[in-house]
Amino acid sequence: MPALILPLIEAAQHWPARGALIGLDLGTKTIGVAVSDPDRRLATGVTTVQRKAFKADAAGLLKIATERAAVGFVLGLPINMDGSEGPRAQSTRAFARNFSQLTALAIALWDERLSTAAVERELIGMDMSRARRAEVIDEHAAIFILQGALDRLSKKL
């Protein structure tokens, strides 16, 4: 049976109380990957996957999820500032639909509005070179997305 694709709070109801979550920031060329601790308090970066073909990308993500004993995924959904969904959001939803066919772990969609811009400002503030920022921005965006979701989950009680 394909995995459920739900908003964060609804997806959380399908995850066990403990267990790591994998956060994903989908770009056109790369996928930033972050993971939480089993208690879901802190997100840390894992890697940036260079996108190739969907099946290869998905296999790599599922391997990371298995290695980290993940119980679910948090996928950043790039919603426009006015709340509408453009081509990037549609592409993310299509990725989620296809990915859900390969895993039973529930997939949460989390509004990632301005995540890359916020991370970019943070990296510039750290005086990181443009080249180095380009190498790490997607992984840091995944951390930002996952940490935002973890913070929201901690307040749902």
N, C-alpha and C positions, 0 to 999 in steps of 0.2 A: 504494500500500500504506500502511495506517495506521502511524503512528509506534509504536514500542515504548514501553510503560509499565513501568518496572522499578525496583527498589530502586537507590539511588545507585551502588553499586559495580558492579552489573551493567550499568546504563545507561552508565557511563563507558567500558565496553568497546566501545560502539557510537559513541563520539565520537572524532574525530581527536585527536591528541596536543595540538594547540594550537587555540585558538578560544574566543571568548567564550561564556559560559553566561548564560542569563536566569533569574533567580530570581523566583518568584511567590508572594505571600502572598494567598490567596483569602479575601476577606471576603464577607459577604452584600450589602454595598452598594458596596464598592470592591475593587480588586486592586492591591496594592503590587507595584511592579516594580523589580528591581535587575539590574545587569549586572556580569560579571567582566571583568577585563582578559584578553587572549588567552592569557596564561600561567597564568591561573586562580589568581592569588595574592590578589587584592583585589576585594571586592564594593563597588560604589557604587550609590547610589540613582539611579533614572531618573525615575519619576513614580508617581502614584497615579491609576489609571483609575477613573472613576465607572462602575459597572456599569449597563448598559442592557439590551440583549438579547444572548444568547450570541454570535450571529454578528457583531454589531458589536464586542463585547468581544474576541473571537478575532481579528478582522481587525486591530484596533488592536495587539494583542500580537504578531501575526505581522509587522506593519509595523515595530515596534520591533526585533524579532529580525533582520529583513532589514537595517535601518539599521545595526545593531551587528554585522553579520556573525556572528551567533550560530550555534553548532553543536549546541546542545541546550538543554533547559529543566530547571530544578530547581523542583519544585512542593512547597510545604510541606504535609505531611499532618498534620492535627491529631489526633493519637492521644491518648486519655485517659491519665491518670496510671497507671492499672492495666494499660495496654497494649492495652486494647480499643478498638474503633472505634465511635464514635457517629454521629449524623446528619451532623455537619460533615465527618467523614472520608469518609462515604459520598457526600456532595455533592462533595467534592474528587475522589474517584475517578470520579464521573460526569462532572465537568468534564474530567478527564484523558482519559477515553474519547472524549468528543465532540471535544475539541481534537485528539486523535491522528488523527482523520479528516481534519484540515485541514493537517497538516504531516508531513514525513518525519523531522523531527528527534526523536531519542529523548528521552523525558520521564522524568526521575528523580523518584521520590517520596522525600522526606526528612522524617523525624520532626521536627516543629516544636513539640513539647511545650514549653510555657512561653515561646515566643519573644515573644509580645505582652507578657506580664507582664514579662519581662526588659527589653524595650525601654521599656515604660512607666516602670519604675524608673529607667532610664538618663536618660530625658527629664525626669522629675521632679527627678533629681539635677542636671540642667543648669538647673533653675529655670525650665523652660518652662511657659508658661500652659496651662491645660486646653484652651482653644480651639486654640492652636497645636499642642499634642500631637495633638489629633484630626485636624488637617490632615496630619500627617506620620507618624503611627504605622504605617500600613500599609506605606508605602515603607521605613521603618526596619526593620519586621519582615521585609520581603523581603530587606533587606541582611543581617540577622541570620541568616536561613535560608540564604541563598546562601553567606555567609562560613563558616557551620558546615559546609556541604557541601564547600566548597573546602578547609577545614582537614582534613576527613576524607579527601578525595581525596589530599592531599599526604602522608598517612601510609600510604597503601595499598601503596606501593612496597616 
